[in-house]
Amino acid sequence: MTRQHSRAWFGLLVILCPVFLVSMDGSILFLAMPAISRALTPTADQALWILDVYGFAVGSLLIAFGNIGDRYGRLKLLMIGAAVFGAGSAGAAFAPSPELLIAFRALMGLAGATLLPSALAVLSELFPDARRRARAIGIFAAAFAAGFAIGPVVGGVLLERFPWGSVFLVNLPVIAVFLALAPVLLREVRAAGKGRVDALSVVLSAAGLLLAIYGIKHAAADGLSVTAVSAAIAGAGLLVWFARRQRGLEYPLIEFSLFRDRVFTIAIVTGLLPLAAWSASAYLSGILLQSVLGLPVLHAALLALPGAAVLTIMCVVTPALVDRIGARAALIVCHFSIAAGLALLLMTGVAGGVGWYVASTVVAGAGYGISFSVVADTAVGAVPAERAGAAGAIAETSNEIGNALGIALMGSLAALVFRLAGPDLAPTLGETLDIAPAAALDAKTAFVAGLHTAVAVLGLLHVGLGILALRWLPQSAKALEPQVSA
């Protein structure tokens, strides 16, 4: 191996440091939330914000920071983003209140949005050879998926020995290594002619998402109110304004015209819905294992390992699977596998169901791994070559928004069922168990009902998307390959 090739592969390892952290921090709190709830006593909607404000910040700013990096330098943005991510992690670790923890998580999400597109661009510069670049991007995707998958496991192992802030402090040594080695092994990357970033579009998309989700969460936790309805309506209005504005821009943040292609639409929804199902089921299952079934946090973390292993392995083997059965069949298998895994989770209950939980993560994990691997390629292959960049950006964004929406919407649905079916003493299971131990059985039963409702809805959505894939995706695998412009 030549010196240049050695530098490229060492550079890839350095790039994977922030990539792994960004993805892991999207899920590391799933098993940590009971401990955080005991320490900071957040309300029901604050607990959901602690979990998903990170994903909303990453998803709503991902495309904007991609364009900014093209103009001002990807490596420069990568370094700044890593430093801010480290600062946000340190602040989150010692946050004394739910409000400050939410703020620091949002700051981490903002930094995460600078890291993902910049890391991929810098990686591409390291590997000018197309074959080696494809292998490197495959490793990049596998690391990103593995971070999501083992985040809860890492969180559980840390919490067995250290306070809850350790799930954030673990980021700091990795960030320090990256900041020390990146200037030595990586080179600056810029792209000319990308046009300016429309600041109003960034504000409209971020504010619209946050207001709409705030209204939904507030209504689920506390019932309908003027505040909840007004926030939801205002958020929806801003999102409509954002969508209409994109049509008139020379350089839109999202090219909505791409969604006229059915294959592209299926691919993007496949990027969003499986992440929503994975994040929601992992978060709710973490509470089930610890607060309902009473398992220690390390035990709960170890139970997640089989599913994490299957997910990661599927990310690696899916390209070969697609070569054998085609992207269409892989996407169909993906959705029905996830639906089957979610159905197994319906067998859990107040009295037990650990085996059903493990089986659920393994079966659904196969589908999640396929979705992580094929979404971007399918989306890019559905559009003309000159629009591949826009398609890839939307595919990345759909993953992050799906991760956040799963917790926000399905977490709110579970909270609503708990409020309606539970003992009505407090808005969360943890609070109810603290103030009224005598009502534990009723509270746990109501929580399980909320979990079952959320996963049933997600399972039905995956069945529906699998049927659409059967009907809409072309029979020929070649129809999913990138189109060459005239």
Disulfide bonds with the S-S distance in Angstrom:
none
